[in-house]
Amino acid sequence: MNYGEVGVLLMNIKIKTQKNTYYDSVTLMRISKELKSLEGVEEVLVGMATDLNKELARNLGLSNETIEGLTVNDFFVTVKCTNEELFEILLKKLEELLSKKDDETEEYSPATLESTLKNVPDLNIAIISVPGQYAFAETKKALDNNLHVLLFSDNVSVKDEKTLKEIAKEKGLLMMGPDCGTAIINQVPLAFANVVKKGSIGIVGASGTGIQEASVLIDKFGGGVSQAIGTGGRDLSLDIGGIMMIEGIKALEQDEKTEVVLLISKPPAPEIAEKVLKTAKDSGKPFVVIFIGGDIEVIEKYGGVPALTLEDAAIKAVQLTNIKMKTPEIIEEGRDSLIKMLAKNLNKDQKYIRGLYTGGTLCDEAMIMLSKTIGDIYSNIPLKPHLKLMDPIESKENSCIDLGDDTFTVGRAHPMIDPATRQERLIKEAEDTEVAVYLMDFVLGYGSHHDPAGEMIASIEKAREIMRQKGYEAVYIASVSGTEADPQNLKEQERKLMEAGVVVMASNARAVGLAADLIMYHRKGRE
């Protein structure tokens, strides 16, 4: 590999560049992580010279004028390491990893939509993941070619989103997104999605992890999913008007495989909720609704079955199918004894919960449940404005953090792909001896890290050691959203966590409930 000039920022920082060379960002993220594991490498960043990566290099103290002068078409590697010899070893390893990735990519990859349709004329759906500024043009092009769209890109304006959804509606197409991370269409998982059994429950959700949690619990309870249509998180806002949720419900009405409909969202604007629920009622199919933390009465008004949690929604949806419901391995006997045992290890001044979430909807569900039991919950995505953390990297009292929020993903992969953000945050949180309980979600399936539980074990052990050195012991409680058919395997992920001393519950709602009850029990013991 021929590199450009070498730039030295500080004594132990080395930078090399390569003009007009492109590599996939996820590939480079994984390579950066592997190179960082080399002994003597303090920090490393391998990437394309996008504005986000330049900012990340600056934040890491790994930038200089050479990197700042690069364009988005240029590749760079910048390293903080102990000596020049190690840098040369790292460059050889980098070339080896890049060559390996190139060798693995032998399939034909058409360069344009036009050439793709020419080679595979029967395609009917496009997954689009480009920078937000280009998303409108590419999505419109796909819709103009009569393709349904899953738009993974974020940073798309509300105006553009509405225009695209109106075009899709007029053409009888689905335009899922923007920032749509999950769908299952005719049993094919798209983006972040799990391997769940085929069945008769159709889901329309303005929430990626909400769809994932509900679908795996449906699978666990013996049901199955016909379709899962993601709408993007803004769809039920006043600005968009629920266009795609309404179109999704209509699509499920026409789908012979769908007998029961499940709707998932944060609370919509009241007038949008009325429109959506009327459409569901008019479909003639029984429907379950979870507007997380929203108005139950309006759901009942339109004949829907309201649910309080994602687990509750999954149970009620399966019950409506009239199949024999499985009793999953959810052990409630001995729960009081477990709480008493866990509380024994807590000191009197330990009193707070810290939720470190990769899924925004799971974080929301946790905050709603916890606020009803233990009081105010601070967050970067708070339930109320006055509970917003002034600095998202500094937790306060009881806090739940959505690590997948844009605040944390600038220049970095989503924490479901790369757990590094949560690993770093857990170590930081361990310095606070007032923390009693850590809550974490582990979301499996396609698109997610190949071993999310295994990647967190070392960080959990390090956090434990930090607290033990100060004479404290915290409790770690987790839920795993997945199935045994997922690439990571649910049972295997749960086993790794339990062997590391983590209390694993069968759903996010049960993990949150246990954490809240433990805090309340410990609080009474301190009084």
C-alpha distance (Angstrom), angle and dihedral (degrees) to the residues before:
residue distance angle dihedral
M1 . . .
N2 3.80 . .
Y3 3.79 113.0 .
G4 3.78 129.4 -166.4
E5 3.78 126.2 -125.6
V6 3.77 122.5 -31.5
G7 3.79 116.0 -120.7
V8 3.80 121.8 -162.6
L9 3.81 114.2 -157.1
L10 3.80 99.1 173.5
M11 3.78 133.7 -5.6
N12 3.81 95.8 -79.4
I13 3.82 101.2 30.0
K14 3.80 119.7 99.6
I15 3.80 126.4 -174.5
K16 3.80 131.2 -171.0
T17 3.78 128.8 175.9
Q18 3.78 140.6 -165.4
K19 3.79 121.4 -158.2
N20 3.82 124.5 -134.2
T21 3.80 95.9 3.2
Y22 3.80 123.5 131.7
Y23 3.80 130.4 -158.1
D24 3.79 128.7 170.8
S25 3.82 112.5 -95.1
V26 3.82 96.0 -132.8
T27 3.81 90.0 50.5
L28 3.80 90.4 51.3
M29 3.81 91.9 47.0
R30 3.80 90.6 55.4
I31 3.80 91.9 45.7
S32 3.83 91.0 50.6
K33 3.78 89.3 54.0
E34 3.80 92.8 49.4
L35 3.81 92.8 48.0
K36 3.80 91.6 49.3
S37 3.81 88.7 60.9
L38 3.82 90.5 65.4
E39 3.80 111.3 110.1
G40 3.80 111.6 -103.6
V41 3.82 95.0 23.7
E42 3.81 108.8 118.3
E43 3.82 97.5 177.8
V44 3.80 136.3 -6.5
L45 3.79 136.6 178.5
V46 3.79 124.2 -170.2
G47 3.79 115.5 -177.1
M48 3.75 154.7 115.1
A49 3.80 113.2 -78.0
T50 3.79 96.8 -106.6
D51 3.79 119.2 150.1
L52 3.80 89.4 -105.7
N53 3.80 93.5 52.2
K54 3.79 91.4 46.3
E55 3.79 89.3 53.0
L56 3.79 90.7 48.0
A57 3.82 90.2 50.8
R58 3.81 89.3 52.1
N59 3.80 91.9 48.2
L60 3.80 90.4 51.2
G61 3.81 91.7 47.9
L62 3.82 90.1 -116.1
S63 3.81 101.8 116.4
N64 3.80 137.2 95.8
E65 3.81 139.6 160.7
T66 3.80 91.3 -72.0
I67 3.79 93.3 60.6
E68 3.81 93.2 39.6
G69 3.80 89.1 56.5
L70 3.82 95.2 53.8
T71 3.81 124.6 102.6
V72 3.80 130.2 -134.7
N73 3.82 88.4 -95.7
D74 3.82 92.7 61.0
F75 3.79 128.4 91.7
F76 3.79 124.5 -146.0
V77 3.79 142.8 178.0
T78 3.79 121.0 -159.0
V79 3.80 122.5 -177.4
K80 3.78 139.4 -176.9
C81 3.79 104.4 -154.4
T82 3.80 141.6 145.8
N83 3.82 101.2 -103.2
E84 3.81 148.9 -5.7
E85 3.81 93.3 -101.0
L86 3.80 91.2 58.2
F87 3.80 89.6 49.0
E88 3.81 90.5 56.0
I89 3.83 90.3 49.1
L90 3.80 89.1 50.5
L91 3.82 92.0 50.9
K92 3.81 90.9 52.3
K93 3.80 89.8 49.7
L94 3.81 89.9 48.5
E95 3.80 91.8 52.5
E96 3.80 89.8 48.8
L97 3.82 92.3 51.4
L98 3.80 93.6 46.2
S99 3.81 91.6 48.6
K100 3.78 89.9 49.5
K101 3.79 90.9 52.6
D102 3.81 91.0 48.3
D103 3.82 91.0 51.2
E104 3.80 90.5 52.7
T105 3.81 92.5 54.6
E106 3.78 103.2 72.0
E107 3.80 99.7 131.3
Y108 3.78 118.0 108.3
S109 3.81 109.7 -97.8
P110 3.82 113.2 -168.2
A111 3.79 112.9 -140.5
T112 3.82 97.6 -141.5
L113 3.78 140.1 32.3
E114 3.78 89.7 -116.3
S115 3.82 93.4 56.5
T116 3.80 90.4 45.0
L117 3.81 92.6 54.8
K118 3.79 89.8 45.5
N119 3.82 90.7 55.2
V120 3.82 96.8 37.9
P121 3.81 105.7 25.8
D122 3.82 96.1 171.8
L123 3.83 95.0 63.3
N124 3.80 112.9 127.5
I125 3.83 104.5 175.2
A126 3.80 135.2 49.9
I127 3.79 128.0 -161.6
I128 3.79 108.9 -151.1
S129 3.79 122.9 -163.9
V130 3.78 112.0 164.1
P131 3.82 132.3 128.0
G132 3.79 109.3 -67.0
Q133 3.80 93.9 -111.4
Y134 3.83 90.1 64.1
A135 3.81 98.0 37.8
F136 3.81 97.7 88.8
A137 3.80 95.0 55.7
E138 3.80 94.7 45.1
T139 3.81 93.5 45.5
K140 3.79 93.4 48.2
K141 3.78 89.0 50.0
A142 3.81 90.2 53.9
L143 3.81 92.8 46.8
D144 3.81 90.3 48.0
N145 3.81 86.3 56.5
N146 3.83 89.6 53.1
L147 3.79 95.3 -108.5
H148 3.77 124.8 145.3
V149 3.82 109.1 -126.0
L150 3.78 136.0 -142.4
L151 3.79 102.4 -166.6
F152 3.81 107.5 -159.7
S153 3.81 93.9 173.1
D154 3.78 121.4 105.6
N155 3.82 130.1 -159.2
V156 3.81 91.6 62.7
S157 3.80 113.9 144.5
V158 3.81 120.4 -112.2
K159 3.80 88.8 -122.2
D160 3.81 92.2 55.5
E161 3.80 91.8 44.8
K162 3.79 92.0 54.1
T163 3.82 92.7 46.3
L164 3.80 92.1 51.2
K165 3.80 93.0 46.9
E166 3.79 91.5 49.5
I167 3.82 89.7 51.7
A168 3.82 90.2 49.2
K169 3.81 92.3 48.0
E170 3.81 91.7 51.0
K171 3.82 90.7 51.1
G172 3.83 95.1 43.5
L173 3.81 92.8 -113.5
L174 3.78 134.9 131.7
M175 3.80 117.6 -117.0
M176 3.80 103.0 -171.7
G177 3.79 111.5 -167.9
P178 2.94 154.5 -44.2
D179 3.78 98.3 -127.2
C180 3.80 88.3 13.1
G181 3.77 108.4 158.7
T182 3.80 104.4 172.4
A183 3.80 141.0 44.8
I184 3.81 138.5 141.9
I185 3.79 112.4 -157.7
N186 3.81 117.0 -176.4
Q187 3.81 89.5 -19.7
V188 3.80 92.8 -52.2
P189 3.85 110.9 124.9
L190 3.81 112.6 -138.3
A191 3.83 125.8 -160.8
F192 3.84 108.4 -29.2
A193 3.80 105.0 5.5
N194 3.78 141.1 131.7
V195 3.77 134.5 -122.4
V196 3.80 102.5 -108.2
K197 3.78 132.8 166.3
K198 3.78 120.6 -89.0
G199 3.78 111.0 -105.8
S200 3.78 148.6 135.0
I201 3.83 103.6 -81.5
G202 3.79 115.7 103.7
I203 3.80 118.5 -162.1
V204 3.79 129.9 -157.7
G205 3.78 112.2 -176.0
A206 3.79 140.3 171.4
S207 3.80 87.0 -155.5
G208 3.80 131.4 71.5
T209 3.80 100.4 -159.6
G210 3.80 89.4 37.2
I211 3.80 89.3 59.4
Q212 3.80 90.7 45.4
E213 3.81 94.8 49.7
A214 3.82 92.5 46.3
S215 3.81 94.6 45.6
V216 3.81 95.3 50.1
L217 3.80 91.1 47.0
I218 3.82 90.2 49.9
D219 3.81 86.4 53.0
K220 3.83 90.8 47.9
F221 3.82 91.7 51.4
G222 3.80 91.9 52.7
G223 3.79 99.9 -98.0
G224 3.77 131.1 112.6
V225 3.80 141.7 -143.4
S226 3.79 125.8 -114.6
Q227 3.81 97.6 -176.5
A228 3.79 136.3 -12.0
I229 3.79 115.1 -159.0
G230 3.80 118.9 -169.5
T231 3.79 115.8 -156.3
G232 3.80 104.0 -173.7
G233 3.78 122.1 -102.4
R234 3.83 97.8 -89.7
D235 3.78 97.0 52.1
L236 3.81 96.2 100.8
S237 3.79 94.2 47.6
L238 3.80 120.8 112.5
D239 3.82 89.4 -110.0
I240 3.82 94.8 58.6
G241 3.80 98.4 28.3
G242 3.81 100.3 -145.8
I243 3.81 91.8 -73.6
M244 3.78 96.7 154.5
M245 3.79 97.7 38.1
I246 3.80 88.3 54.8
E247 3.81 91.4 46.9
G248 3.80 89.4 46.5
I249 3.80 91.6 53.6
K250 3.80 89.8 49.4
A251 3.80 90.0 50.3
L252 3.81 90.5 52.7
E253 3.81 89.8 47.5
Q254 3.81 87.6 60.6
D255 3.80 94.2 42.1
E256 3.81 109.7 99.8
K257 3.82 91.5 -159.7
T258 3.82 92.0 60.4
E259 3.81 117.3 84.5
V260 3.82 100.1 156.8
V261 3.82 128.6 35.7
L262 3.81 124.7 -147.9
L263 3.82 119.6 -165.5
I264 3.82 120.8 -162.6
S265 3.79 128.4 -173.6
K266 3.75 146.8 121.2
P267 3.83 110.0 -94.2
P268 3.83 108.1 -61.6
A269 3.77 124.7 -143.8
P270 3.85 104.6 -78.8
E271 3.81 95.7 -112.9
I272 3.81 91.0 48.2
A273 3.81 90.8 49.3
E274 3.82 88.9 54.9
K275 3.84 92.1 51.7
V276 3.80 93.3 47.0
L277 3.79 94.7 46.4
K278 3.82 92.5 47.1
T279 3.81 89.1 53.4
A280 3.81 90.0 50.4
K281 3.80 91.5 49.2
D282 3.81 91.7 48.1
S283 3.82 90.6 52.6
G284 3.79 88.4 73.5
K285 3.79 92.4 -137.3
P286 3.82 122.7 115.7
F287 3.78 110.9 -104.0
V288 3.79 139.7 -164.6
V289 3.80 120.5 -154.7
I290 3.78 132.4 -162.3
F291 3.78 113.4 -177.8
I292 3.80 91.8 175.0
G293 3.80 106.2 -120.4
G294 3.81 91.0 -7.8
D295 3.82 137.2 127.9
I296 3.81 113.0 -60.9
E297 3.80 95.2 -172.2
V298 3.80 94.8 64.1
I299 3.83 89.7 53.3
E300 3.80 91.3 52.1
K301 3.82 89.9 46.5
Y302 3.81 89.3 65.5
G303 3.79 95.4 42.6
G304 3.79 97.1 -101.6
V305 3.78 125.4 140.3
P306 3.82 108.3 -118.1
A307 3.80 121.1 -143.7
L308 3.79 128.7 -160.7
T309 3.81 99.6 -156.8
L310 3.79 136.5 16.7
E311 3.80 89.1 -105.8
D312 3.80 90.3 51.0
A313 3.81 88.9 50.2
A314 3.81 92.1 51.4
I315 3.83 92.2 49.1
K316 3.81 93.4 49.0
A317 3.80 92.9 46.5
V318 3.83 91.6 51.9
Q319 3.81 91.0 46.7
L320 3.81 90.5 55.1
T321 3.82 90.7 57.2
N322 3.82 89.5 63.3
I323 3.80 92.5 -135.3
K324 3.78 120.2 138.7
M325 3.77 103.3 -87.8
K326 3.77 119.4 -133.4
T327 3.76 120.0 -129.5
P328 3.80 102.5 -132.1
E329 3.77 123.9 -147.3
I330 3.78 94.7 -86.8
I331 3.78 107.5 142.4
E332 3.79 114.3 -161.6
E333 3.78 96.4 161.0
G334 3.77 109.9 101.1
R335 3.83 92.1 21.2
D336 3.82 92.1 127.4
S337 3.79 90.2 50.2
L338 3.80 90.3 49.5
I339 3.81 91.4 52.4
K340 3.81 91.5 50.0
M341 3.80 91.3 48.5
L342 3.82 93.3 49.3
A343 3.80 92.3 46.4
K344 3.82 91.6 56.2
N345 3.79 90.9 72.4
L346 3.81 94.7 52.5
N347 3.79 123.5 96.1
K348 3.80 121.3 -134.4
D349 3.80 94.0 -106.0
Q350 3.82 93.8 53.4
K351 3.80 105.8 98.8
Y352 3.81 112.9 136.4
I353 3.81 139.1 90.6
R354 3.80 122.1 -143.1
G355 3.79 115.4 -165.4
L356 3.81 113.7 -162.2
Y357 3.80 105.2 -169.7
T358 3.79 134.5 -178.6
G359 3.82 91.6 -171.5
G360 3.81 118.8 67.8
T361 3.81 95.3 -156.1
L362 3.79 92.0 48.1
C363 3.80 87.4 51.3
D364 3.81 89.9 51.4
E365 3.79 91.8 49.0
A366 3.80 90.0 50.6
M367 3.81 93.5 50.3
I368 3.79 93.2 49.0
M369 3.80 92.6 50.0
L370 3.81 95.1 42.8
S371 3.80 95.1 46.6
K372 3.81 89.9 57.9
T373 3.80 91.0 54.3
I374 3.79 112.2 27.9
G375 3.81 103.9 18.8
D376 3.80 136.2 -115.5
I377 3.80 119.0 14.4
Y378 3.80 119.9 -157.3
S379 3.79 119.2 -146.5
N380 3.79 148.5 154.0
I381 3.85 84.5 -115.4
P382 3.83 98.9 37.2
L383 3.79 127.6 -173.6
K384 3.83 88.5 -132.7
P385 3.83 128.5 28.5
H386 3.82 95.5 -120.7
L387 3.83 89.6 59.1
K388 3.79 94.4 60.6
L389 3.79 112.7 121.6
M390 3.79 109.9 -116.5
D391 3.79 88.4 -143.7
P392 3.85 113.5 26.4
I393 3.80 91.5 -152.6
E394 3.82 91.6 58.3
S395 3.82 115.3 69.6
K396 3.77 121.1 -152.7
E397 3.82 129.6 -154.6
N398 3.83 106.4 -52.6
S399 3.81 105.9 7.2
C400 3.80 137.8 168.3
I401 3.80 116.5 -165.6
D402 3.80 126.9 -159.8
L403 3.80 100.2 -148.7
G404 3.81 90.3 -175.2
D405 3.80 91.3 65.2
D406 3.83 116.9 115.1
T407 3.81 88.9 -107.0
F408 3.79 89.7 71.8
T409 3.82 101.9 32.3
V410 3.80 99.8 59.7
G411 3.79 103.1 125.6
R412 3.81 91.2 -9.0
A413 3.78 135.8 89.0
H414 3.80 120.4 -103.5
P415 3.84 111.3 -86.5
M416 3.81 90.3 -116.1
I417 3.81 85.9 64.5
D418 3.79 99.5 35.1
P419 3.85 117.4 22.9
A420 3.83 93.0 -164.2
T421 3.83 93.9 104.5
R422 3.79 91.9 56.1
Q423 3.80 92.9 41.4
E424 3.80 90.0 56.2
R425 3.80 93.4 43.5
L426 3.81 93.8 50.9
I427 3.82 91.5 53.5
K428 3.81 89.6 49.6
E429 3.82 92.3 48.5
A430 3.82 91.1 51.6
E431 3.80 89.4 71.3
D432 3.82 89.2 70.2
T433 3.81 107.5 84.1
E434 3.82 92.3 -169.3
V435 3.81 90.6 72.7
A436 3.80 113.1 104.6
V437 3.82 103.0 170.9
Y438 3.79 136.2 29.5
L439 3.82 117.0 -158.9
M440 3.80 120.1 -161.0
D441 3.79 137.6 173.4
F442 3.81 124.1 -149.2
V443 3.80 113.4 -160.5
L444 3.80 116.0 -164.0
G445 3.79 132.2 -171.8
Y446 3.77 138.6 79.2
G447 3.79 114.0 -21.9
S448 3.79 94.4 24.0
H449 3.80 126.3 105.9
H450 3.80 112.6 -73.9
D451 3.81 92.2 -121.8
P452 3.82 111.6 15.6
A453 3.81 94.9 162.3
G454 3.79 94.4 46.1
E455 3.81 91.3 49.5
M456 3.81 91.6 56.6
I457 3.82 98.1 48.8
A458 3.82 96.8 84.6
S459 3.81 91.1 47.8
I460 3.80 91.5 49.3
E461 3.80 89.9 51.1
K462 3.80 91.6 47.8
A463 3.82 91.6 49.1
R464 3.79 89.4 49.9
E465 3.79 91.2 51.6
I466 3.83 92.0 49.9
M467 3.80 90.6 54.2
R468 3.81 94.4 41.8
Q469 3.78 90.9 55.6
K470 3.80 86.1 60.7
G471 3.81 93.0 45.9
Y472 3.82 97.4 -102.0
E473 3.80 136.8 118.4
A474 3.81 123.4 -164.2
V475 3.81 129.0 -161.2
Y476 3.82 120.0 -119.5
I477 3.82 117.5 -153.2
A478 3.81 124.2 179.7
S479 3.77 144.5 170.3
V480 3.79 125.8 -153.2
S481 3.83 118.9 -146.0
G482 3.77 105.6 -155.3
T483 3.78 149.2 80.9
E484 3.78 134.4 -113.1
A485 3.81 87.8 -108.8
D486 3.80 92.2 59.9
P487 3.82 116.1 106.0
Q488 3.83 90.0 -110.0
N489 3.85 94.4 45.5
L490 3.80 116.6 -130.4
K491 3.81 96.8 -128.8
E492 3.79 92.7 48.9
Q493 3.81 92.4 50.8
E494 3.81 92.1 47.4
R495 3.81 90.4 48.6
K496 3.80 92.8 54.4
L497 3.78 92.1 51.0
M498 3.80 94.6 46.5
E499 3.80 91.7 48.9
A500 3.82 86.8 54.6
G501 3.81 89.9 55.5
V502 3.80 96.7 -102.2
V503 3.81 116.9 144.3
V504 3.82 105.0 -127.7
M505 3.80 120.6 -156.9
A506 3.80 127.9 -168.0
S507 3.81 96.3 -117.0
N508 3.76 140.9 12.0
A509 3.80 90.3 -107.9
R510 3.81 91.7 55.2
A511 3.80 92.4 46.4
V512 3.80 90.4 51.5
G513 3.80 92.1 45.3
L514 3.80 91.7 52.7
A515 3.82 91.8 47.8
A516 3.81 92.2 49.9
D517 3.80 93.4 48.0
L518 3.80 91.2 48.0
I519 3.82 91.5 52.4
M520 3.82 91.8 48.0
Y521 3.81 92.3 48.0
H522 3.81 91.1 48.7
R523 3.81 90.8 45.5
K524 3.81 91.0 55.6
G525 3.79 90.3 48.4
R526 3.82 90.5 55.7
E527 3.80 94.3 50.6
